[in-house]
Amino acid sequence: MQRLPYHQIISTTGIRKLRGSIVPLLLTSLLTLAAFGPANAAHKVKLKPGAKSKQCLECHEDQKKAFSRRSTHPLKKPDECTGCHDPHTSNQKKLLVEDVQTLCNRCHADIVPEKAVSRHKVVVEGNCSKCHDAHGSNNRRLLNKDGNALCIECHSEMGTRLAKVKFPHKPLTEGKGCLSCHTPHASTKETALLKNEASALCTACHKTNRPIFARRHLNYKVGTSNCNSCHDPHGSDKRDILYDTVHAPVAEKSCQKCHNSPTSANALDVKQKGKALCLQCHKPMIDEMYLKKQVHWPLADETACLHCHNPHGSKTPKLISGSQAKVCGQCHADTVELQNVSIANPQNKHLCEPVRKGTCSSCHSPHSADNFLLMRKENISVNVCGECHEWETHSTHPIGEKIVDQRNKNLTVECLSCHVGCGTGNKPAMLPFDTTYELCIQCHVERKR
Amino acid sequence: MSNESGELGVKIPSHKLFILGTMLLATAWAQLSASAAEKVRFRHALSLYADDQGIGFQQPQGVACTQNSVMVVADTGNDRLLRYTLSDYESKPQVQVLKTPLTIYPKKIHVGRQGEIYLLDAKAGRIVHLSADGQSLGFIKPVGMPAPARIEAPSFAVDPNGRLYFLDVLSRRVLVCNDRGQYLRQIQFPETYGWISDIAVSDREEIFLVDSVNAQVFAARTADAPFTALSQSLEQYMRFPTSLAIDQRGRLYLNDRNGSKIVILSADGAYVGRLSAQGWRDGLLNHPSQLCVNERGDLIVADTSNNRVQIFYELK
C-alpha cells in the first residue's frame, strides 16, 4: 500500500481518496487489539509455577488421591484445575466456573441426542456427579461405582428384588449388567432408556430360529412380539422368568384359549375383541359388575379390561399393568398429581395411607359400584374411613346421621365434610383450607376473629 | 376469576389491553376484540335442596332445562325425577315428583320441546321416554345402524327437532337417530382423544364432545364434518370435565367434576372464565355433574356431592 503524508490523510479530499484503504486498516487494527490485547494483558500476570494445578493440590490434598486413580479426567493432564474452577470467586458450588450441566456440556454436548425418546432423569437434571467423579476414578469412564452397584444406588427396589429373585435374567447379573439393555444417558429408540425395542434386544441372544424357541412358544411366531408382555426382563421367581402373576391360560400354556391356532394366518390375533373375549371365562364377574348402578365406563369400550390389565402377566397382583397410581393415572392424572403434591407436602406427616401409597382401590371400586364416584361402600365415614380410623367410633368431632352440616342443610357431618379423600395438595391434613382455623370457622362462625 | 359467591368475571386491565393491542394490531385485531369483548359475570340465584314435602335430594346427577321455565332434576340417590316450574327465583317453585319403576338411579336426562323427558338407561343401551308428567312413552333404542348392533352409551343428547345423539364408546362413534331411534348417520370420534364423556348439540345441530382426560372439546360443525378440536387442552383451568352444555348464543359450559367449578368457553372454543369453587355453602360446588342452560341464559348445575341443584344467573 502506498504510504501517504499526514496532511493528505486529514484533508477532506484526501479522506475521500483514502476511504477504500484506511477503513479496512482501522478495522483490522481494532480487531487485532480486541483479540490479543486482553489476552496479552492476562498473560502478563506473573503466576507462580503450578498456580493452575499443583499449587491447588497443596491445600486440596484429598484431590491428589483422585488424580492418582486408574482413570482421570482428561482435563487433569495439562494440570488445569482452572479449566473448571475459578481460583478466586464463583456463584457456583465448589468455585465452578459454570453450573455442572453447562460445564460438562462444553465438551460432552452430544450426551443427550436431540431426538432422544427417553432421557435419564439425572442427566436431564445435570447431576453428572451422581454417576461420575469429575477428577478421577478406579472405574471405567470415571464412574463412581462399577457395574450394577452404581444403578442400584438410586434404583434400590430393583436391587432388592434382584438379590431375592430365584431366576435372575443372566445379562443383568453377568457382563455389562443393566447396560446390556439400557443406555445410561438417553435413548433415541425406546422408552425406559432401552437400547432398542424389546423384541430386538431379546432376540439378539434368544435366537428365534432355534427349535427350542419355537417349542417353548408353542410354535407361535413371537419373534417380533413384545417379550415383556409375559417375561419379566429383570428376573422372577417363575421359570422362564415369567411374571410372578400370570394369566391362567399363560401358566397352562393354553394360548389357544384366546389366540387363533398357531398354524393359522393370523395366529397372534385374538379370537374375539374386547370384553367379549374376557367374558368367555369371567362372565359371572362381568355380569355382576353390570348389576351395579355405576359402571366404570372404560370397561365398556373395545379395549375394555385391557385398559388396566395385562392379559399375559404382570408384576402386580390381579394382572394390573402397573401400580394403581400409574394405571388409574392414565386417565386420572389430575388426581394422581394431587396425591403426589400431598405426599411431598412436609405438613402431611400423617397422610391417609391409601393416598400415601396410591392405592385408589382402598376407597373406590375399579369396575363398578352402587355409589357416586365409584365409592366402594355407602356411608363413607363409617364404612370406608372407619376401616382404618377405627378410633372415630369413640373419639371424634361429632359426626353421623344426626349432625347436620351448618353450611348445607342437606348434608350431615362426615369425614369428608372436613377432609378431601384424594388429598389436597399443598394444604395440610387433607383439609381443603390452608389452616384448621379457616376450616373450623366454616361452621363455628361465632369463633371467627 | 371467581370468588366464593359464585361470581365470575373476566376483565383484561386497560393498560395491558393497550400494550397488547399495540403489539398485535396489525395481525390480530379482530381476534383481540373478540376476546376483550367477551365478559361474563354470573351470580348465585337459588339452591334447591328438596321437594315440596321436604324430602331432600340425594346426590342428584342430572338436570335438564326446557322452555317456559321448566326444569327437571334427576334425584339419583332417591330414584326419582322432579319437575320444577320456576317463574322467578323469589317465589316458591312448583314441584312435581315423578317416581316410577323406570326412574331407577336416573343420571343423564334431557327434556324435549313439548316437555317430554328422555332418561338414559345406559346399561340397557336405551332411552326411557316419559311424558311431561312422568307417564311412560316407551323405550327408544337405536336401530338400523352399521354393525355392531350393540352400543355402550354413557351419554346422549337431543336436538330441537327431536333427533337423538348416542355417544357410543364401544364403537367410538356418535349415532344420530330420529325421534324413534331409527339410524340416520354416524360420526366417528376424533382420531386421538383421552376419554369422551359427554355430548351436546346446539340449536344449529352442531355436535360437541368433551374429552375428560385431556380437558378438551371437539366439534363437528356440519352434518358431514368430522370431529376436530374446538379448544386446546383446558388442563390449566380445570381438572376433569364430565358434562357439557351449550346456551342459545353458542357458549359452552363444562363442569369440572374433580375441581368443583364450571368453565365457560366462547362459541369458538376460547376460554372465557371460571365460575365457583369447591365448597359447601350456596354458590360453591362439590363434584358438579350435569349442567343445563335455560332460555333465560341461567346456568343450572347438579351439585351432586352437596345434595342440591344450584342456579346461577348472568349479570348483564
Interface residues (C-beta under 8 A of the other chain):
Chain A: G274 Y290 K293 V295 W297 P298 A300 D301 E302 Q330 C331 H332 A333 D334 T335 F372 L373 D405 R407 N408 K409 N410 L411 L416 S417 V420 P432 Q442
Chain B: Y49 A50 G56 F57 Q59 Q61 T76 G77 Y105 A122 K123 E152 P154 V169 L170 S171 R172 G194 W195 S197 S212 V213 E235 R239 F240 N258 G259 Q278 G279 W280 R281 H287 T304 S305 N306 N307 R308
